[in-house]
Amino acid sequence: MVHQDGFSGFRTRFANRFQAKRAARARPATGFVSQPEPRTIGAFARGKQLIAGNYLFAGHLVNAPDKGLWDVTPPSQGFSEETQGFVWLDDLASVGDGEARRRAQVWLLGWIKRYGKGDGDGWTPDLTGRRLIRWINHAIFLMAGMTPDESRAFFRSLGQQTIFLSRRWHAATPGLPRFEALTGLIYAGLGLEGMERHVGPAVKALARECADQIDAEGGIPTRNPEELLDVFTLLNWAAQALSESGRQVAPAHMGAIERIAPTLRALRHADGGLARFHGGGRGLEGRLDHALATSGVRAGPSTGLAMGYTRLSAGRTSLIMDTARPPTGLASANAHASTLAFELTSGRRPLIVNCGSGAHFGADWHKAGRATPSHSVLGLAGLSSSRLGAAQNYGGGAKVFLTSTPAEVHLQRQDDANGATIVAAHDGYINSHGLTHMRQIELSQNGRGVSGEDTLAAVSDADQARFDRAMDQVALQGIPFHIRFHLHPDVDATLDLGGTAVSMALRSGEIWVFRFEGRGELTLEGSVYLEKTRLKPRKSKQVVLSGVAMDYATRIRWTLAKAQETPSVLRDLERGDTAELPS
């Protein structure tokens, strides 16, 4: 959620609370039009943890086996919002036994009693839409064994929340929050008796949102791949619900689904996970494939730019590179300074990664995860290629200071018999140092080798004058830079004795070797891998190639090559472990 501050935020909260209490006095829903079918997917392990009293939300674990969910004091605003959204119902439903149902019923009825009259953090349009979808999805699971009074309370609250959404959906932030609000309103309007009048306006509003927020490439302003999957999933659910009720899906709605599907395919690594950029994670296992199959869109991956990313794929290897500016304006709240960073996956094993989003681990980790040093890309020492300053928590290194966002990113791609090549450049360091960063990456035809070249160049006379001034400020000692290659925690890396190569062993048995050419120093340092499903950042390593820019053009070449495949890799191939997964 995007938090609002000051008088505007107070006014929004007051309006939400007023409309929620007003809706509580409206005529309630009386039942379901037809039997709801669950569409959301949960995790059995998380469901068992909830039953045991281990409440893990927004990176906080509260162990309270003797307390109900609403008796726990939320340690953060994010914790409270995640509980109020009721996504945890998916997890309890995945367990599906009597104890899981009992917990779900007690917590649902407890929410109605404590917050049902318009109180608490859950009365925002996006959380209400999210909550309605789960309540309706799992209604059969929830209502089994309810008393008549409990059923009436359930339907009364469903009606109240639907009416609230009909009056407040427009207050949701454009993008994912508004898609959640409108999908929840369509779901409820179609599924609940007496709420049909809300469907038409919501369908029209959803179509407008699709036209406004989904661009011609099938992307969204935040450029967050996992958020794009969330939007795609919501649009699929709304389209299914409309079709099953005999209603027409708006052309703008269906067109958005058709544009998003090939973009998501292009943002998917060889192991089926999404590229981790701009606040997004890999996505729950199997969710992307399920969403693509549900959409019915068979178009293959986008071959050009996909939401600003470029994908190379060969053999069992996929490489996805950020080849556009970071998001700006309202979409920049979780933007990362990742221009020209890349991730690489071999088969079902991630090798080169970005650190990921640290939002669930507090403000410091949030800032650190957004900065250039947390990505597999070149950065000038002490600088980030965007207005995203943070301390490097993982390495104990220097501060990352502020500089300008890249104004322009240039891109060329070439495919031939020898493989595919990306050549890209950004101007994020021109204002401070007169330097343009150019990166060339080539993936061999068989996917067994990657050749890279990073260049810092002062191109124009004005750029060279800026570079000269920057050199004067450091007494002509040069501009230090680091090229980082963050490794997945499952990669076992070793620096050779001569400091000229790094061997990286994957759990599949593959061995990849990193080497470089040119003046520089190769080191193996600590890093982190940030996942929102974990309690703490995971320790990992990073290959760091360091150098100093002394001239108007400084170039350093590097290679990643697969050196070995053990019998376990061959067994993976026999099981169909290929670079493209079925959708």
Stockholm file with secondary structure:
# STOCKHOLM 1.0

chainA/1-583         MVHQDGFSGFRTRFANRFQAKRAARARPATGFVSQPEPRTIGAFARGKQLIAGNYLFAGHLVNAPDKGLWDVTPPSQGFSEETQGFVWLDDLASVGDGEARRRAQVWLLGWIKRYGKGDGDGWTPDLTGRRLIRWINHAIFLMAGMTPDESRAFFRSLGQQTIFLSRRWHAATPGLPRFEALTGLIYAGLGLEGMERHVGPAVKALARECADQIDAEGGIPTRNPEELLDVFTLLNWAAQALSESGRQVAPAHMGAIERIAPTLRALRHADGGLARFHGGGRGLEGRLDHALATSGVRAGPSTGLAMGYTRLSAGRTSLIMDTARPPTGLASANAHASTLAFELTSGRRPLIVNCGSGAHFGADWHKAGRATPSHSVLGLAGLSSSRLGAAQNYGGGAKVFLTSTPAEVHLQRQDDANGATIVAAHDGYINSHGLTHMRQIELSQNGRGVSGEDTLAAVSDADQARFDRAMDQVALQGIPFHIRFHLHPDVDATLDLGGTAVSMALRSGEIWVFRFEGRGELTLEGSVYLEKTRLKPRKSKQVVLSGVAMDYATRIRWTLAKAQETPSVLRDLERGDTAELPS
#=GR chainA/1-583 SS CCCCCHHHHHHHHHHHHHHHHHHTTSCCCCSBSSCCCCCCCCCHHHHHHHHTTEEEETTEEEECTTSCGGGSCCSSHHHHHHHHHTTHHHHHHHHCSHHHHHHHHHHHHHHHHHHTTTCSTTCSHHHHHHHHHHHHHTHHHHHTTCCHHHHHHHHHHHHHHHHHHHHHGGGSCTTHHHHHHHHHHHHHHHHBTTCGGGHHHHHHHHHHHHHHHSCTTSCCTTCCHHHHHHHHHHHHHHHHHHHHTTCCCCHHHHHHHHHHHHHHHHTBCTTSCBCCCTTCCCCSTTHHHHHHHHHTCCCCCCSSCBTTEEEEEETTEEEEEECSCCCCGGGGTTCCCCTTCEEEEETTEEEEECCCCCGGGCHHHHHHHHSGGGSSSEEETTBCSSSCCEECTTTTCCEEBCCCCCSCEEEEEEEETTEEEEEEEEEEEHHHHSEEEEEEEEEETTSSEEEEEEEEECCSHHHHHHHHHHHHHTTTCCEEEEEEEEECTTCEEEECTTSSEEEEECTTSCEEEEEEESSCEEEEEEEEECCTTSSSCEEEEEEEEEEEECSSEEEEEEEEEEEECCHHHHHHHHTTCCSSCCC
#=GC SS_cons         CCCCCHHHHHHHHHHHHHHHHHHTTSCCCCSBSSCCCCCCCCCHHHHHHHHTTEEEETTEEEECTTSCGGGSCCSSHHHHHHHHHTTHHHHHHHHCSHHHHHHHHHHHHHHHHHHTTTCSTTCSHHHHHHHHHHHHHTHHHHHTTCCHHHHHHHHHHHHHHHHHHHHHGGGSCTTHHHHHHHHHHHHHHHHBTTCGGGHHHHHHHHHHHHHHHSCTTSCCTTCCHHHHHHHHHHHHHHHHHHHHTTCCCCHHHHHHHHHHHHHHHHTBCTTSCBCCCTTCCCCSTTHHHHHHHHHTCCCCCCSSCBTTEEEEEETTEEEEEECSCCCCGGGGTTCCCCTTCEEEEETTEEEEECCCCCGGGCHHHHHHHHSGGGSSSEEETTBCSSSCCEECTTTTCCEEBCCCCCSCEEEEEEEETTEEEEEEEEEEEHHHHSEEEEEEEEEETTSSEEEEEEEEECCSHHHHHHHHHHHHHTTTCCEEEEEEEEECTTCEEEECTTSSEEEEECTTSCEEEEEEESSCEEEEEEEEECCTTSSSCEEEEEEEEEEEECSSEEEEEEEEEEEECCHHHHHHHHTTCCSSCCC
//
